[in-house]
Amino acid sequence: MPFADFAKSQNIQIFHYQDIDHFKQGLRGAHVDIVPLANLHASFGHAILSLPGCDIYLLRTFPRIERTLLEGSCAFVALSMKDAPAVIFNGKEVKSCLQFARGPIEYRLVEREPGYYAVLIFSSRMENRGWPETSREFLTIPITSNLELRLRELIIRAFRTASQEPYSNITAAVGLAESLLIALDSAFSGYFSTKSSKENIHECLRTLRIVDDLVDSSSSHPIYSGELAARIGVSVRTLNNRIVKTNGMSLHRYIKLRRLWMVRQQLLMGDPDLQIKEVAIASGFWHLGDFAAAYFSQFGELPSLTQVRSRV
């Protein structure tokens, strides 16, 4: 069970999930859309520590594609809590760094293996500490291994302290928050924002939003690269490059995964009148044998078993 060494208190909330079917979004004030990449039956979840002016999230995650819209005028900092393979964050492979932005803002990530992350969300935009200007972008802030370990240590210490002795003394909570801020000041010092020659990430994210909306609203109809590219106003090559860059897979593989997940979500509702064949066809799967094989490959069980379990 994740976070077994933490205890719930007036400052800490802990949420556990045994499978992806019951997973709920971790970040308050955020709209999260996921497409799982593997049917992980393991313990994962999130813990939330509330400090003055800042909420710290620890997230035990699973392989997935995630799109998140952060609302509000907040400052957002994320880092990995373990040495792990790089993830694709807004089209870039990132590792041993901080992701920093100010809201409202959108991001998309591709995680191929289970991860362990910390996310700090400040209630203000933190514009009075000399942190870099973000210009509505996510900044990748390189950090040394020593500073990375220091930040991890401070975050774990904050959770353990709050578990053992809830912050009835506001001075202790403020002191821990200030230690984290000083470490982040060190990370941001010397960072200089440079203009990149890469394609604007906003165009990639806009393309993916159009794809998601099209799949969700027209799931029974085939989606062709040429028609989609014309609708967006780009070439087929540019369309495919944007999809692969941001999602880590081809357009048609992503559409298939999203549709499979849509079918599963409907089956999990436990509607006794729901017919698997009708749901599959309505989601664009015309060959039921291929659909069942793809569903089993993705989720480790046949759709009929998913429906039976949901009814029970």
C-alpha positions as CSV (number, residue, x, y, z in Angstrom):
1,M,0.0,0.0,0.0
2,P,1.5,3.4,-0.9
3,F,2.2,5.9,1.8
4,A,2.1,3.3,4.5
5,D,4.5,5.3,6.6
6,F,2.2,8.3,6.6
7,A,-0.9,8.8,8.7
8,K,-4.0,10.9,8.0
9,S,-4.2,14.0,10.1
10,Q,-5.8,17.5,10.0
11,N,-3.1,18.3,7.5
12,I,-2.8,15.1,5.4
13,Q,-5.3,13.3,3.2
14,I,-4.5,9.9,1.7
15,F,-6.3,8.1,-1.1
16,H,-5.6,4.5,-2.2
17,Y,-6.7,2.7,-5.4
18,Q,-6.3,-0.9,-6.3
19,D,-7.0,-0.6,-10.0
20,I,-7.4,2.0,-12.7
21,D,-11.2,1.5,-12.8
22,H,-11.6,3.3,-9.5
23,F,-8.9,5.9,-9.9
24,K,-9.9,9.5,-9.3
25,Q,-7.9,12.6,-10.2
26,G,-5.4,13.8,-7.6
27,L,-5.2,17.5,-8.1
28,R,-7.8,19.9,-6.7
29,G,-9.1,22.5,-9.1
30,A,-7.9,20.6,-12.1
31,H,-9.7,18.9,-15.0
32,V,-8.0,15.6,-15.7
33,D,-8.6,13.2,-18.7
34,I,-6.7,9.9,-18.9
35,V,-6.2,7.1,-21.3
36,P,-4.5,4.1,-19.5
37,L,-1.6,2.4,-21.3
38,A,-1.7,-0.7,-19.1
39,N,-4.2,-2.4,-16.8
40,L,-2.2,-2.2,-13.6
41,H,-3.5,-4.1,-10.7
42,A,-1.3,-2.7,-8.0
43,S,-1.5,-0.1,-5.2
44,F,-1.3,3.5,-6.2
45,G,-2.9,6.7,-5.2
46,H,-2.1,10.1,-3.8
47,A,-1.5,12.0,-0.6
48,I,-2.1,15.7,0.0
49,L,-0.3,17.8,2.6
50,S,-1.7,21.3,3.2
51,L,0.9,23.9,4.2
52,P,0.4,27.7,4.5
53,G,0.0,29.0,1.0
54,C,0.8,25.6,-0.6
55,D,-0.6,22.1,-1.1
56,I,1.9,19.3,-1.7
57,Y,0.8,16.2,-3.6
58,L,2.5,12.9,-3.7
59,L,1.3,10.8,-6.7
60,R,1.8,7.1,-7.2
61,T,0.8,6.7,-10.8
62,F,0.3,4.1,-13.5
63,P,1.2,4.0,-17.3
64,R,-1.1,6.4,-19.0
65,I,-1.7,9.4,-21.3
66,E,-2.9,12.3,-19.3
67,R,-4.3,15.7,-20.2
68,T,-4.8,18.2,-17.4
69,L,-6.1,21.7,-17.3
70,L,-5.0,23.6,-14.2
71,E,-7.4,26.4,-13.3
72,G,-6.8,29.5,-11.2
73,S,-3.9,31.9,-10.6
74,C,-1.5,29.4,-9.0
75,A,2.1,28.5,-9.4
76,F,2.8,24.8,-10.2
77,V,6.0,22.9,-9.6
78,A,6.5,19.2,-10.3
79,L,9.4,16.8,-9.8
80,S,10.0,13.0,-9.8
81,M,10.5,11.4,-6.4
82,K,12.5,8.5,-7.8
83,D,15.1,7.9,-10.5
84,A,13.0,6.6,-13.3
85,P,12.8,6.6,-17.1
86,A,11.9,9.9,-18.7
87,V,8.3,10.8,-19.4
88,I,7.0,12.8,-22.3
89,F,5.8,16.1,-20.9
90,N,4.3,18.5,-23.5
91,G,6.2,16.7,-26.3
92,K,9.6,16.6,-24.5
93,E,11.3,13.8,-22.7
94,V,12.1,15.1,-19.2
95,K,14.2,13.7,-16.4
96,S,16.0,15.2,-13.4
97,C,14.4,18.6,-13.7
98,L,11.5,20.7,-12.4
99,Q,8.4,21.5,-14.4
100,F,7.3,25.0,-13.6
101,A,4.3,27.1,-14.7
102,R,1.7,29.5,-13.6
103,G,-2.0,28.9,-14.1
104,P,-4.4,28.7,-15.8
105,I,-2.5,26.3,-18.1
106,E,-2.8,22.9,-19.8
107,Y,-0.3,20.1,-20.0
108,R,-0.2,16.6,-21.5
109,L,2.1,13.8,-20.4
110,V,2.8,10.2,-21.5
111,E,4.0,7.8,-18.7
112,R,5.1,4.4,-19.9
113,E,5.9,3.0,-16.4
114,P,4.5,3.5,-12.9
115,G,5.8,6.7,-11.5
116,Y,6.2,8.6,-8.2
117,Y,5.9,12.4,-8.3
118,A,5.6,15.4,-6.1
119,V,3.5,18.4,-7.2
120,L,3.5,21.7,-5.4
121,I,0.6,24.0,-6.1
122,F,0.9,27.5,-4.5
123,S,-2.2,29.5,-3.9
124,S,-0.6,32.6,-5.5
125,R,1.4,33.0,-8.7
126,M,4.7,33.5,-6.7
127,E,5.8,36.5,-8.7
128,N,7.6,38.2,-5.8
129,R,10.6,35.7,-5.3
130,G,12.5,36.3,-8.6
131,W,11.3,33.1,-10.2
132,P,11.3,33.1,-14.0
133,E,8.5,34.5,-16.1
134,T,6.6,31.7,-17.8
135,S,4.6,33.5,-20.5
136,R,1.9,30.8,-20.3
137,E,4.4,28.1,-20.9
138,F,5.8,25.2,-18.9
139,L,9.4,25.7,-18.2
140,T,11.8,22.8,-17.8
141,I,14.3,23.8,-15.0
142,P,17.4,21.6,-14.9
143,I,18.6,20.7,-11.4
144,T,21.6,19.0,-9.9
145,S,21.3,15.6,-8.4
146,N,22.1,17.0,-5.0
147,L,19.4,19.6,-5.2
148,E,17.0,16.9,-6.5
149,L,17.7,14.7,-3.5
150,R,17.4,17.8,-1.2
151,L,13.9,18.6,-2.5
152,R,12.8,15.0,-2.2
153,E,14.1,14.8,1.4
154,L,12.3,18.0,2.4
155,I,9.0,16.8,0.9
156,I,9.1,13.4,2.6
157,R,10.2,15.0,5.9
158,A,7.2,17.4,5.7
159,F,4.8,14.5,5.3
160,R,6.3,12.4,8.1
161,T,6.4,15.3,10.5
162,A,2.7,16.1,9.8
163,S,1.8,12.4,10.2
164,Q,3.6,12.1,13.6
165,E,2.6,15.5,15.0
166,P,-0.1,17.5,13.2
167,Y,0.8,21.1,12.7
168,S,-1.1,22.5,15.7
169,N,1.9,24.9,15.9
170,I,1.6,27.1,12.8
171,T,5.3,28.1,13.2
172,A,6.5,24.6,12.4
173,A,4.4,24.4,9.2
174,V,5.6,27.9,8.1
175,G,9.2,26.8,8.7
176,L,8.8,23.7,6.5
177,A,7.2,25.7,3.7
178,E,10.0,28.3,3.9
179,S,12.6,25.5,3.7
180,L,11.0,24.3,0.5
181,L,10.8,27.8,-0.9
182,I,14.5,28.4,-0.3
183,A,15.4,25.1,-2.1
184,L,13.2,26.1,-5.0
185,D,14.9,29.6,-5.1
186,S,18.2,27.7,-5.6
187,A,16.7,25.7,-8.4
188,F,15.5,28.8,-10.2
189,S,18.6,30.9,-9.6
190,G,20.7,31.1,-12.8
191,Y,17.9,29.9,-15.0
192,F,17.6,32.0,-18.1
193,S,14.5,31.6,-20.3
194,T,15.5,31.2,-24.0
195,K,13.4,31.2,-27.1
196,S,13.1,27.7,-28.6
197,S,13.0,26.9,-32.3
198,K,10.6,24.0,-31.7
199,E,7.0,24.1,-32.9
200,N,4.8,26.0,-30.5
201,I,3.5,23.5,-27.9
202,H,0.2,25.3,-27.8
203,E,-0.5,24.2,-31.4
204,C,0.3,20.6,-30.5
205,L,-2.1,20.7,-27.5
206,R,-4.8,22.4,-29.6
207,T,-4.5,19.5,-32.1
208,L,-4.8,16.9,-29.4
209,R,-7.9,18.7,-28.0
210,I,-9.5,18.6,-31.4
211,V,-8.7,14.8,-31.7
212,D,-10.1,14.1,-28.3
213,D,-13.3,16.1,-28.9
214,L,-13.8,14.4,-32.3
215,V,-13.3,10.9,-30.9
216,D,-15.7,11.6,-28.0
217,S,-18.4,13.1,-30.1
218,S,-18.2,10.9,-33.2
219,S,-16.9,7.7,-31.8
220,S,-18.7,5.4,-34.3
221,H,-17.3,7.1,-37.4
222,P,-13.9,6.4,-38.9
223,I,-11.4,9.3,-38.5
224,Y,-9.1,9.8,-41.4
225,S,-5.8,11.6,-41.2
226,G,-6.4,13.6,-44.4
227,E,-9.8,14.9,-43.3
228,L,-8.5,15.7,-39.8
229,A,-5.5,17.5,-41.1
230,A,-7.7,19.6,-43.4
231,R,-10.0,20.4,-40.5
232,I,-7.0,21.7,-38.4
233,G,-5.4,23.4,-41.3
234,V,-2.1,21.5,-41.5
235,S,-0.5,18.8,-43.6
236,V,-0.9,15.1,-42.7
237,R,2.8,15.0,-41.9
238,T,2.5,17.9,-39.5
239,L,-0.6,16.3,-37.9
240,N,1.2,13.0,-37.4
241,N,4.3,14.7,-36.1
242,R,2.3,16.6,-33.5
243,I,0.5,13.5,-32.3
244,V,3.6,11.4,-32.0
245,K,5.6,14.2,-30.3
246,T,2.9,14.9,-27.7
247,N,1.4,11.4,-27.2
248,G,4.3,9.2,-28.0
249,M,2.3,7.1,-30.5
250,S,0.6,7.3,-33.8
251,L,-2.8,9.0,-34.3
252,H,-4.7,5.7,-35.1
253,R,-3.2,3.9,-32.1
254,Y,-4.2,6.7,-29.8
255,I,-7.7,6.8,-31.2
256,K,-8.0,3.0,-30.7
257,L,-6.8,3.2,-27.1
258,R,-9.2,6.1,-26.3
259,R,-12.1,4.3,-27.8
260,L,-11.3,1.1,-25.8
261,W,-11.2,3.1,-22.6
262,M,-14.5,4.7,-23.5
263,V,-16.1,1.3,-23.9
264,R,-14.7,0.1,-20.6
265,Q,-16.0,3.1,-18.7
266,Q,-19.5,2.4,-20.1
267,L,-19.3,-1.3,-19.1
268,L,-18.2,-0.4,-15.6
269,M,-21.4,1.5,-15.0
270,G,-23.2,-1.8,-14.5
271,D,-26.2,-1.1,-16.7
272,P,-28.0,-4.4,-17.0
273,D,-29.6,-3.4,-20.3
274,L,-26.3,-2.5,-21.9
275,Q,-25.3,-4.7,-24.8
276,I,-21.5,-5.1,-25.4
277,K,-22.0,-5.4,-29.2
278,E,-24.0,-2.2,-29.4
279,V,-21.4,-0.3,-27.3
280,A,-18.5,-1.7,-29.4
281,I,-20.1,-0.7,-32.7
282,A,-21.1,2.8,-31.3
283,S,-17.5,3.3,-30.4
284,G,-16.2,2.4,-33.9
285,F,-15.3,-1.3,-33.5
286,W,-17.1,-3.0,-36.3
287,H,-15.3,-6.3,-36.1
288,L,-16.3,-7.8,-32.8
289,G,-13.6,-10.5,-32.7
290,D,-10.9,-7.9,-33.3
291,F,-12.5,-5.7,-30.6
292,A,-12.5,-8.5,-28.0
293,A,-8.9,-9.3,-28.7
294,A,-7.8,-5.7,-28.5
295,Y,-9.8,-5.2,-25.3
296,F,-8.3,-8.3,-23.7
297,S,-4.8,-7.2,-24.7
298,Q,-5.3,-3.8,-23.2
299,F,-7.1,-4.6,-20.0
300,G,-6.3,-8.3,-19.3
301,E,-9.9,-9.5,-19.4
302,L,-12.7,-9.9,-21.9
303,P,-15.4,-7.1,-22.0
304,S,-18.0,-9.7,-20.8
305,L,-16.1,-10.2,-17.6
306,T,-15.8,-6.5,-17.0
307,Q,-19.5,-6.2,-17.3
308,V,-20.2,-9.1,-15.0
309,R,-17.8,-7.7,-12.4
310,S,-19.4,-4.3,-12.6
311,R,-22.9,-5.8,-12.0
312,V,-21.7,-7.7,-9.0
